[in-house]
């Protein structure tokens, strides 16, 4: 089990940048993966970006070329750098960690941080 605390959300104008942070309560270097998910009004929670233990990344089509997920093991923190924000990027962003437990794994979630994009 790990506690995840997101920060960095807020109001940003369309076209602007925003960086989200996910601080974990313990070392993250043994996690299978960490990721960012977004839930917009009327939509399901969906993957925005993820990074595996080995460093491979995966992005939603809408995020490719604009968002970057960054892992800093020394700080037990994962970041989501968002550039060229669009109104469609708005929503609550949740941090997730996939944690191994013996032969299985489980997922922990943060409480989320809201991103609002104005025009």
C-alpha positions as CSV (number, residue, x, y, z in Angstrom):
1,X,0.0,0.0,0.0
2,X,1.1,3.5,-0.8
3,X,-0.3,7.0,-0.3
4,X,-0.4,9.2,-3.4
5,X,-0.9,12.9,-3.2
6,X,-1.5,14.9,-6.4
7,X,-0.8,18.6,-6.7
8,X,-0.4,21.3,-9.4
9,X,-4.0,21.4,-10.7
10,X,-5.8,24.6,-11.3
11,X,-7.1,27.1,-13.9
12,X,-5.0,27.6,-17.0
13,X,-5.8,29.4,-20.3
14,X,-6.0,27.4,-23.4
15,X,-2.6,27.0,-25.0
16,X,-0.8,27.3,-21.7
17,X,1.3,24.7,-19.8
18,X,0.7,23.0,-16.5
19,X,2.7,20.5,-14.5
20,X,1.1,18.0,-12.2
21,X,2.9,16.2,-9.4
22,X,2.2,12.9,-7.7
23,X,4.1,12.4,-4.5
24,X,4.3,8.8,-3.1
25,X,4.7,7.9,0.6
26,X,7.5,5.5,-0.1
27,X,9.9,4.4,-2.8
28,X,8.4,4.0,-6.2
29,X,11.3,2.3,-8.0
30,X,9.8,-1.2,-7.4
31,X,6.3,-0.4,-8.8
32,X,5.3,-2.1,-12.0
33,X,4.1,1.2,-13.4
34,X,2.7,4.6,-12.5
35,X,0.2,6.6,-14.5
36,X,-2.1,9.5,-14.8
37,X,-5.8,9.1,-15.5
38,X,-8.4,11.7,-16.3
39,X,-12.1,11.8,-15.6
40,X,-14.0,14.5,-17.5
41,X,-17.7,15.3,-16.9
42,X,-19.9,12.6,-18.4
43,X,-17.0,10.3,-19.2
44,X,-15.2,7.3,-17.8
45,X,-11.8,7.6,-16.2
46,X,-9.3,7.0,-18.9
47,X,-5.5,6.6,-19.1
48,X,-3.6,9.8,-20.1
49,X,0.0,8.6,-19.6
50,X,1.9,5.8,-17.9
51,X,5.5,4.8,-17.3
52,X,6.7,1.3,-16.5
53,X,9.4,0.2,-14.1
54,X,11.7,-0.2,-17.1
55,X,10.9,3.3,-18.3
56,X,8.6,2.6,-21.3
57,X,5.8,5.1,-21.7
58,X,2.3,5.0,-23.1
59,X,0.1,8.0,-24.0
60,X,-3.5,8.5,-25.0
61,X,-3.8,9.6,-28.6
62,X,-5.0,13.0,-27.4
63,X,-1.9,13.5,-25.2
64,X,0.8,12.4,-27.7
65,X,3.1,15.2,-28.6
66,X,1.8,17.5,-25.9
67,X,2.1,15.7,-22.6
68,X,5.1,14.0,-21.0
69,X,5.2,11.7,-18.0
70,X,8.3,11.9,-15.9
71,X,9.5,9.7,-13.0
72,X,11.9,10.9,-10.4
73,X,12.8,8.0,-8.2
74,X,14.9,10.1,-5.9
75,X,11.9,12.2,-5.0
76,X,9.4,9.4,-5.0
77,X,7.4,11.6,-7.4
78,X,5.9,11.3,-10.9
79,X,5.1,14.3,-12.9
80,X,2.8,15.0,-15.8
81,X,4.0,18.0,-17.9
82,X,1.1,19.3,-20.0
83,X,1.6,21.8,-22.8
84,X,-0.7,23.4,-25.3
85,X,-3.7,22.7,-23.2
86,X,-7.1,22.5,-24.8
87,X,-10.6,22.7,-23.2
88,X,-10.9,19.0,-23.9
89,X,-8.0,18.3,-21.5
90,X,-10.1,19.5,-18.5
91,X,-11.1,17.1,-15.8
92,X,-9.9,15.5,-12.6
93,X,-6.5,14.0,-12.9
94,X,-5.7,10.9,-10.8
95,X,-2.4,9.4,-10.1
96,X,-2.2,5.6,-9.9
97,X,0.5,3.1,-8.9
98,X,0.6,-0.6,-9.9
99,X,2.3,-2.4,-7.0
100,X,3.5,-6.0,-7.0
101,X,2.5,-8.3,-4.2
102,X,3.9,-11.7,-4.5
103,X,2.6,-13.2,-7.7
104,X,-0.1,-10.5,-8.2
105,X,-0.3,-6.8,-8.2
106,X,-2.8,-4.1,-7.1
107,X,-3.5,-0.5,-7.9
108,X,-3.5,2.4,-5.5
109,X,-5.1,5.8,-6.4
110,X,-4.6,9.3,-5.3
111,X,-7.5,11.7,-4.5
112,X,-7.1,13.6,-7.7
113,X,-6.4,17.2,-8.7
114,X,-8.7,19.3,-10.9
115,X,-7.6,20.9,-14.1
116,X,-9.7,23.6,-15.7
117,X,-8.9,25.1,-19.1
118,X,-10.4,28.5,-20.0
119,X,-10.5,30.2,-23.4
